[in-house]
Amino acid sequence: MGSLVAQLPALLGVLVGTIGTIVATSLADRSRWRRRQTVRWDERRLDAYAEFARALKEVHTIASRLIGGYLDRDEELAALAEADFRHTIAWENVLLLGDGPTVTAARAWRDAVWEVERLARSQQNRDRLPDLLHRANEARDQFYHAARGGLGVGGGSVAQAALLVSRLRDGRASHAGAPAER
């Protein structure tokens, strides 16, 4: 019995060391798993944001070309319908994966582009066009700001609306028949 008591501190040390190793390994594995999950969802979120931006920009560009009136209206309306379909699918991914501020900004951009699209389809009151395009450009800037913030992307501002406003106001904004919306 005396030898067991003499070995008890060593056995307790081994037991404490084993438990400490198990706990440390478990915490490290859990942390690694969380990091991988975060990276995985960030990648999916980035893909969703990029696809949404591409699809909505396509709608915006086609609507702008329609307003310019330089291309076949029926072909452009068909292209606009297809672009709207792609936009709708991309929007669902943003709703599923996006954070609150980015979804809110995406909705504002989508609504602003819808106004441009409505004007293109109706062919009425084109006097509002510069303001609608500027509103869409500002909303796009806010979307990119929110998306970059949510994804932790640094590098400063990528805002374009302020750069495009003079083109919109001066009426020098056409590029192959499309108003300034780049």
C-alpha positions in Angstrom: 0.0 0.0 0.0 2.9 2.3 0.7 4.2 2.0 -2.8 0.8 2.9 -4.2 0.7 6.0 -2.1 4.2 6.9 -3.3 3.2 6.5 -6.9 -0.1 8.4 -6.5 1.4 11.8 -7.4 2.9 10.4 -10.6 -0.5 8.7 -11.5 -2.3 12.0 -10.8 0.1 13.9 -12.9 -0.4 11.4 -15.8 -4.2 11.7 -15.4 -4.1 15.5 -15.3 -1.8 15.6 -18.3 -4.1 13.2 -20.2 -7.2 15.2 -19.4 -5.4 18.4 -20.3 -4.3 17.0 -23.7 -7.8 15.8 -24.4 -9.3 19.1 -23.5 -6.7 21.1 -25.5 -7.1 18.8 -28.5 -10.8 19.1 -28.4 -10.7 22.9 -28.2 -8.2 23.1 -31.0 -10.3 20.8 -33.2 -13.5 22.8 -32.4 -11.7 26.1 -33.2 -10.3 24.6 -36.5 -13.8 23.4 -37.5 -15.3 26.8 -36.8 -12.7 28.5 -38.9 -13.3 26.1 -41.8 -17.0 26.6 -41.5 -16.5 30.4 -41.5 -14.3 30.2 -44.6 -16.7 27.9 -46.3 -19.7 30.2 -45.7 -17.7 33.3 -46.6 -16.8 31.7 -49.9 -20.4 30.8 -50.6 -21.5 34.3 -49.5 -19.0 35.8 -51.8 -20.2 33.7 -54.7 -23.8 34.7 -54.0 -23.0 38.4 -53.8 -20.9 38.3 -57.0 -23.6 36.4 -58.9 -26.3 38.8 -57.7 -24.2 41.8 -58.7 -23.5 40.3 -62.1 -27.2 39.5 -62.7 -28.5 42.8 -61.5 -25.9 44.7 -63.5 -27.0 42.8 -66.5 -30.6 43.9 -66.0 -29.4 47.5 -65.5 -27.3 47.4 -68.6 -30.1 46.0 -70.8 -32.6 48.5 -69.4 -30.2 51.3 -70.1 -29.7 50.1 -73.7 -33.5 50.0 -74.1 -33.8 53.6 -72.9 -31.1 54.6 -75.4 -33.3 53.1 -78.2 -30.4 52.2 -80.5 -31.1 48.4 -80.6 -34.0 46.2 -81.5 -36.6 46.7 -78.8 -38.1 43.2 -79.1 -34.7 41.5 -78.8 -33.7 43.7 -75.8 -37.0 43.0 -74.1 -36.4 39.2 -74.5 -32.9 39.7 -73.1 -34.3 41.7 -70.2 -36.7 38.9 -69.4 -33.9 36.3 -69.3 -31.7 38.6 -67.2 -34.6 39.1 -64.8 -34.9 35.3 -64.4 -31.2 35.0 -63.6 -31.5 38.0 -61.2 -34.4 36.3 -59.4 -32.4 33.1 -58.8 -29.3 35.1 -57.6 -31.5 37.1 -55.3 -32.6 33.9 -53.5 -29.0 33.1 -52.7 -28.4 36.5 -51.3 -31.5 36.1 -49.1 -30.3 32.7 -47.9 -26.6 33.5 -47.3 -26.4 37.3 -46.9 -26.1 39.1 -43.6 -28.7 41.7 -42.7 -26.9 44.9 -43.8 -26.0 43.4 -47.2 -29.5 42.0 -47.9 -30.9 45.5 -47.0 -28.4 47.2 -49.4 -29.1 44.5 -52.1 -32.8 45.2 -51.8 -32.2 49.0 -52.2 -30.1 48.4 -55.3 -32.6 45.9 -56.8 -35.4 48.5 -56.2 -33.4 51.3 -57.8 -32.7 49.1 -60.9 -36.3 48.1 -61.1 -37.2 51.8 -61.4 -34.8 52.1 -64.4 -36.3 48.9 -65.8 -39.8 50.3 -65.5 -38.8 53.4 -67.3 -37.2 51.3 -70.0 -40.3 49.2 -70.5 -42.8 52.1 -70.4 -40.7 54.6 -72.4 -42.2 57.4 -70.5 -40.8 60.5 -68.7 -37.2 60.1 -69.5 -36.5 63.3 -67.7 -36.1 61.3 -64.5 -33.4 59.1 -66.0 -30.3 60.8 -64.6 -31.8 60.7 -61.1 -32.8 57.1 -61.4 -29.4 56.1 -62.7 -27.6 58.0 -60.0 -29.9 56.4 -57.4 -29.0 52.9 -58.8 -25.3 53.8 -58.8 -25.4 55.0 -55.2 -27.4 51.8 -54.2 -24.8 49.7 -55.9 -22.0 51.5 -54.0 -23.9 50.8 -50.7 -24.3 47.1 -51.6 -20.6 46.7 -52.3 -19.8 48.6 -49.1 -22.0 46.3 -47.1 -20.9 43.1 -48.8 -17.2 44.0 -48.4 -17.8 44.8 -44.7 -19.6 41.6 -44.1 -16.9 39.6 -45.8 -14.1 41.5 -44.0 -12.6 42.8 -47.3 -10.5 45.8 -46.8 -8.8 48.0 -49.3 -10.8 51.2 -49.1 -13.8 52.4 -51.0 -14.9 51.2 -54.4 -17.6 53.7 -54.8 -18.4 54.8 -58.3 -21.6 56.9 -58.0 -19.7 60.2 -57.3 -17.4 59.6 -60.3 -20.4 59.0 -62.6 -22.7 61.8 -61.4 -21.1 64.4 -63.7 -21.7 62.2 -66.7 -25.3 61.7 -65.8 -25.9 65.4 -65.1 -24.2 66.6 -68.3 -25.9 64.2 -70.6 -22.6 63.0 -71.9 -23.2 59.6 -70.5 -23.7 57.4 -73.4 -21.4 54.6 -74.4 -22.7 52.6 -77.3 -26.2 53.9 -76.5 -26.1 53.1 -72.8 -26.3 55.8 -70.2 -23.6 56.0 -67.6 -24.1 53.1 -65.3 -20.7 51.6 -65.2 
